[in-house]
Amino acid sequence: MYLEALGSAMLGLALAWVVTYRLAHRLPAPRIVLPTGVAGGLFGAFLTHTALGSVGFLPVMLGAIAVSAASVSLLLRPTARLRRHSATV
């Protein structure tokens, strides 16, 4: 169980770091993104382990990655070229 928690936290941190590196222009400060990835990974591992039981290490890590990616994706801002202007301006 400790290995699952440590592994999910590390995977969430790695995912958040990669996303911060690749999409820095669309994300807030890394001090917000990195803990969000870790928290998403831990919550995803907890959720998967609770829902599926002791099925193994790999399904729990997949659940951790999925929830971590979903958490970090909520921080994305739209690009400047997708903004719409008012018709009256």
C-alpha positions in Angstrom: 0.0 0.0 0.0 2.9 2.4 0.7 4.4 1.5 -2.7 1.1 2.4 -4.3 1.0 5.8 -2.6 4.6 6.6 -3.4 4.3 5.4 -7.0 1.1 7.3 -7.6 2.6 10.5 -6.1 5.7 10.1 -8.3 3.6 9.5 -11.4 1.4 12.5 -10.7 4.5 14.7 -10.1 6.1 13.4 -13.3 3.0 14.0 -15.3 2.6 17.5 -13.9 6.2 18.3 -14.6 6.0 17.2 -18.2 2.8 19.2 -18.8 4.3 22.2 -17.1 7.3 21.9 -19.4 5.3 21.4 -22.6 2.3 23.8 -22.0 3.9 26.5 -19.7 2.2 29.2 -21.7 -1.3 27.8 -21.0 -0.9 26.9 -17.3 -0.7 28.9 -14.1 2.5 28.9 -12.0 4.3 25.6 -11.5 3.8 25.9 -7.8 0.1 25.3 -8.4 0.4 22.7 -11.2 2.9 20.3 -9.5 0.9 19.8 -6.3 -2.2 19.4 -8.3 -0.6 16.5 -10.2 0.6 14.9 -7.0 -2.8 15.3 -5.3 -4.6 14.0 -8.4 -2.3 10.9 -8.4 -2.9 10.2 -4.8 -6.6 10.6 -5.1 -6.7 8.5 -8.2 -4.9 5.7 -6.5 -7.2 5.9 -3.5 -10.3 5.9 -5.7 -9.1 3.0 -7.9 -8.0 0.9 -4.9 -11.3 1.5 -3.1 -13.4 0.7 -6.2 -11.5 -2.3 -7.4 -9.9 -3.7 -4.3 -6.5 -5.4 -4.3 -6.4 -6.1 -8.0 -2.8 -5.3 -8.4 -0.3 -2.5 -8.8 -0.8 -1.7 -12.5 -4.6 -0.9 -12.5 -4.1 1.4 -9.5 -1.3 3.3 -11.2 -3.5 3.6 -14.4 -6.2 5.1 -12.2 -3.8 7.4 -10.6 -2.5 8.7 -14.0 -6.0 9.2 -15.3 -7.2 11.2 -12.3 -3.9 13.2 -12.2 -4.3 14.1 -15.9 -7.9 15.1 -15.4 -6.9 17.3 -12.4 -4.1 19.0 -14.3 -6.3 19.5 -17.4 -8.7 21.6 -15.3 -5.9 24.2 -15.0 -5.5 24.8 -18.7 -6.3 28.2 -20.1 -7.5 28.7 -23.7 -5.0 30.0 -26.2 -5.1 33.6 -27.2 -6.3 32.9 -30.8 -9.4 31.0 -29.6 -10.9 34.0 -27.7 -14.0 35.4 -29.3 -14.7 39.1 -29.5 -18.0 40.7 -28.9 -20.0 41.5 -32.0 -20.6 45.0 -30.9 -17.0 45.9 -30.6 
